[in-house]
């Protein structure tokens, strides 16, 4: 695989595939700091935004457009995977500070729901 092609595909993914709702939903990871609230809810909303991105891509014929680009198919698939992994890593980076806030400030005795950060 050509690294330049993959870099260009990842740029295309962030420009066209990743919907703005994905960046907004990253902020729902802050819900881990809410006292007595299940941690999985905030992270689940952020993961749900990836489903929205795939639905918008299908509605906008993104596969057809990307398939017409002069890059190999395996670079297209790898670029899509890399963009999703980057979004998930951004989600973790946003959630970790709020998990520490939840652990040490808002819920020092542990989360009564049973799902500690």
Phi, psi and omega in degrees: 000143180274124183293330177293320179295318180294319179299318179293323178294319179296321175299318179295321179298316181288335178277323187244325187275312183287114181285153178301336179297333179295321179288325178291320181289344174298330181288343178290348174294342176292347179292349177292341180274355179287128181296141177055040181236137181297133184294326187294339184294310181296318179289328178295322177296319179293323178290330178295332181295334177293323175298320177298319179299317179294322178293319177293324178295321178293320181292329181265010180055044181294325179295320179295317179296314182293326178294335179275353179286150183277061176226155179293154182297322180294332175290325178295313181294316180296321178296321177294318178297317180298319180295321178292319179296320178297318178298318180294321177293323175297322178298317179294319179298327178283324186283329186298313179299322179289331175293320176293322176298317180295320184289320187256339186245302187277326181230065183293336179271001183102158182279123182295343179286337177102005179240088179282149176287000000 
